[in-house]
Amino acid sequence: MMPPGLVEFLGGAGPGEPVPGTPYWVLPGLVNAHDHLDFNLYPRLGHPPYANSYEWGREVYRPEQEPICSILRVPKRDRLRWGAYRNLLAGVTTVQHHNPWHWSIWNFPVRVPPYTWAHSLDSGRDWQGQYQRSHQGRPFFIHGAEGVDTVAGQEVRVLAKRGLLGPSTVLIHGINLDEWAITQLRDTGAAVVWCPTSNFYLYGQTAPVRELLAAGVPVALGSDSTISGSADLLCELQAARRLGWLSDEALYAMVTSAASRILGQAQTTDFILVAAPGAQTAAEALFQVNTETLHLVWGQGRVLLAAEPLLPLVTGRLRPVGIDGRLRWIWGPLPELLRRTTARLGQRSYFEKRLTVV
């Protein structure tokens, strides 16, 4: 239940509305449609450009070499939690994890919806079993058409031939899509997750999002992990905006309503409070969200992050953490996580943020 003081402060404002008499906007909790939660302690890896994801994977998978071997010694539970906090500190309350389920995900500061998955057509063999267990509330996620060569360009045809395209299918990346592939995605009801920063870094080009949207294919935005992507979903939004391909309203939908539908999530009560005094619309307010302006995150029925001015309005076990010199109060064991990881890996930045135990 929301604390009475916070209810009164909001004055009836809901997601997408300004809070009367304040500089704040209420926005829906953001949705990150693609991340590998346990891969977010890594720097960018590889020496691009590559023809496809398989070529990149063969080059960078060196678990015996640094920095991979040191990071792999961090317990998986902690690596997953770092992925969760990467998202929370960017105002994300729901994130799609693209790796095996882990028991610790049940008690996370962000929501991870149910899913079925295969890494790609080149990795894993239970595609049919996973796809058959998928449905509207449990989508089937698979990397596909990730690259610029004919191997990537044929993958939608391979998925269609194997009967793996349907309303529950979500294609991650979808870079090399011709007109036939786009039509096939539309006709089968499949969706695409767009990760422009990762795509441009690895391959020098990205998904044909304008053509996909024009054809009626649902598209959401994903950050990918820090191995190839940007610092977080907010950076991904800014990168997508700089391309100038889509309106702010279209990008807003890609991290809110459109992403929720693709992930099979019903409308949640999650929201964030952002200080955006000059904004005229919710989309304008979204592009003012950053570490300084994000003052509150409400998700899963509790306060997950709060800035000092809003502390008197909230309840719950929140812990102080410094983020780039600014004090924020965070739900969960982030201070202990920071201490443990620093002891193993030394002082470092986390997704381009300087975190300190207060």
N, C-alpha and C positions, 0 to 999 in steps of 0.2 A: 504494500500500500504506500502511495506517495506521501511523504511527510506533509502535514497540514500547512506548514510555513511555505513550502515550495508550491503547493497548490494555490495558495493565496497570491504568491508572487507572480505566477504565470497568468493570473487574471482571466482564465478561460482560453488563453491562446493555445492552439494545437499546432502540430507539425505543418510547417510551411507558412506560419504567421508570425508577425512581430509581437513582442510582449508590450502591452500598452504602457506608455510612460517610461520606458527603459530603452537602452541601446541594443537590447537583445532580440535575436530571432530564434524561434523554435524550429528546428529542422528534424526530419526523421533520422533515426540512427542510420548511419551509412552502411551499405552492404558491399563487401568486397567479394566478387564472384570467382576469384581464383587466387589462391596462395598455396604455398607449401610451407605450413607453419613451422616445421622443424628445420627449415633451410635458411632462416633469417639471421643467423649469426655470421654468415659468409659474406665476404666481399664479392664483387663481380669476378667471375672466372672465365677464362678462355681468351682466345686471340682471334676475334671475328674479323671478317664476315665468314659465315658458314652457309652451306647449301641447304642443310636441313638439321633438325634437332638431333638426329642420330649421330651425325658427324661431330656436332658439338659435345654430345654426351661421351663419345669415345675419347675425346681429347681431355675433358676436364675430370672424368672420374678416376682420380688417383688417391684412394683413401690412405695410402701409405705416405703421402707427401703433405707438406704444410701448404695452406693452413687447415686442410681438411682433417688431417689426423688429430690435431689438437682439439678441433671443434667436435669431432665425433666422440672424444672422451668426456665431453659434457653430457650428463644423462639425458636421454631422449625426452623425459618429462620436462626438464628445464628448457631444452631447445624448443619444444612445442609451446611452452609458456612464453618464451621470448617472441614467438610468432604471434601469440595472442595479444601481448602488450604492444607489439608493433602496430597492430590494428587499433586497439583501444585508444592509444595516444593520438590517433588520427581521427577519432570520432566514429570509428567503425564498431558496430555492435553485433553484426552478423558477418561471418566469413566462411567461404567454402574452402575446405582443406582438401588438397589433392595428394593424398598419400594414405597408407592404411590407418584405420581407426586405432586409437590408443586409449587405454582406460582413463588416463588423466584428463581427457577432453571433457568428461562429464562435469568437471568442476572448474570451468574456465571463466575468465572475465568477459569473454565474448561467446556468442552463440555459434555453434557449428551444426548446421542442419544435417539430417540424415542424408546419406548419399550412397550410390553405387559408383564404381569407377574402374577404369583401366588406365594405366599410365599412357600407353600408346599402342598402335598396332604392332610395334616392334618389341614391346615389353609386356610380359604377362600373357596368359593363355586362356583365362576364364572370361573372355569377352561375352560370350553368349549367356553364361550363368549370371554375370553381373547385370547384363542388360535385361534379362528376364525378371530379375528381382527389382527392377526400377519401375517407377510409376510417377504420377504427378507430384507427390510429396516426397519422392526419393529419386531424384534424377540420376541419369547415367552420364558421368563426365569422362571425357577422353581427349587427350591431346590429338590434334589432327590438322592436316594441311599446314604443318609448322615448318616452313622453309620456302625456298624459291625455285627448287628444281622439280623435275618430273616425278620423283619419288613422293614429295609432298603434294604435288598437284594431282596425283591419282588417288589420294587417300579417301576422299569422299566417295569415289566409285567403289573402292574396296569395302568401305563401311556399308554402302547400299547393297552390294552383292552379298555380304554376310548377314544382312537383315538387322543391322545395328543402328539404323536411323528411324527415329520416331519422335513423338511429342515429348518423351522424357530424355532424349539425347541432347547433350550440351557439348558442342565442339569447342575445345580450348585453342585459341589463336586463330585458326582459319585464315592463314595468310595467302596461300596460293589457291584461290578459288576462282574458277572460270564461271561463265554464265550458266552452264549446265549444272555445276555444283551448287550454285546459289539457288537455282530453281529447285533442285532436289531437296535442299535444306528447307526451303519454304513449303514445298508440297508435303513433306513428311512431318512438318511442325517442329523441326529441330531448332535449337538456338545456338548462339555463338557468344563466347566471352573474348573481349578485345583487350589485349595487353600491349599497347603501342610502344612503351619504353623498352620492354624486353625484346620486342620484335625488331625495332630499329637497331638496338645494340647488337643483336646476334646476326641479323640477316639483311639489314639495310632497308627493309620495307615492312609494311604492316598490312592488316586485314582491310579489304575493301568495304569499310563500314558504311559508306554512303550508299553503295549498291545494295548491300545487305538490308539496310533499313528501307530503302526504296522498294525492295522486293517484298517487304513484310516479314523478314526474318528477325526475331527478337535478338537484341544485343545488349549485353551488360559489360561493365568495365571491371577489370581485375588488375591487381598490382603485380602478379607473379611474385617470386621470392627475390631477396636481395642478391642472389647469385647472378641474376640477369636483369632484374627489374629496377624500379625506382625505390626511393626511401620508403614510401608508403602510398596509400591510395590517394591522399591529397596531392602528392607530387605527380601521380599518374593523371589525375584530373587536370592539373595545370599543363602537363605535357600534351594531353589530348586537346585542350583548348588552344594551345599555341599553333596547332596544325591548321586551325581555322576552317575545319571541315563541317563542324556541327554547331548548332546553337547551344547556348548555355542551358536552355531548358531540356534539350535532348541529352546532354551530358548529366544533368541533374537526375533525369529518369534512370540513366544507366547505373547509378549508384544508390537508387531508392526503389521506386515502384517496379521498373522493368527488371531490375536485379532480383527483387523479392519474388516476382512471378517465376523467373527462370529457376531459382533455387527451390521453388515449391513451398515458399513460406507465406502463410496467411499474414494479414496486416498485424503488426506488433504494436505495442505501446512504447517502444524504444524511441528516445529522442535525444538531441543534443541542444545545448544553448551556446550560441556564438554571439560575441559582441561585434555587431556589424551596423553601426549607426547610420552609415550612408546608403545602405542597401534599400532598393525599392521593391525587389522581388526575392523570393526564396532562393532562386538560382543565383542571383547576385550575392546573397549572403553566403551561399555555399563556397563561392570562390574567395571569401575572406576568412575561411576557417584555417587556422594555423595554431602552433603551440601557444602563442600569446592570446589569441582571441577565443579559443575553445575553453569555456568556463564550466561546463557541466556535461556529463554523459550519464544518461539513465538507460539501463538495459536489464532485461530479465527481472524486472520488478524491484530494482535497487539502484542506488547511486554508485557509479563505477569510477567517476572522476569528478573532482570539484575544485574550483579555484577559491582562494581565500575569501573573496567577498561573498560567496554563496554558502560558505560553511555553516553560518547560523541557521540556514533554511533546511539543512539535510541531516539525516541520521545514518548510522551504520558504521561498521569498522573500516575506517579509511586510514591510510598510512601516508605520511608526508614523503614526497620525493622531489628532488630538484630536476627540472627539465630545462636545459639551456639557461640555467640561472633563475628560472621561475618556479615558484613553489606550487605544486599540485598535490591534492590528496587523492590517493588511489586505492581502489578495492583490491584485496588479495596480497600475496606475499612478494610483491615486487622488490622491496628493500632486501629481503633475504636472498632472493634470486640474483640481485645485482652483486651482493657480497660474494656469493658462491662462484659466480661466473668470473668476477674480477680475480678471485683467488686462483682460478684455473687459467685464464687467458690474459690476465693483466689489464691495465687501464685501456679502455677503448671506447669508441663511440658506438652507439646502437642505432642503426638505420638513420644515420646522420644527426643523431641527437646526443647531447652530453647529459647523462643521467648521474645523479649523486644521491647518496643516502643522507638524509637530513637528521 
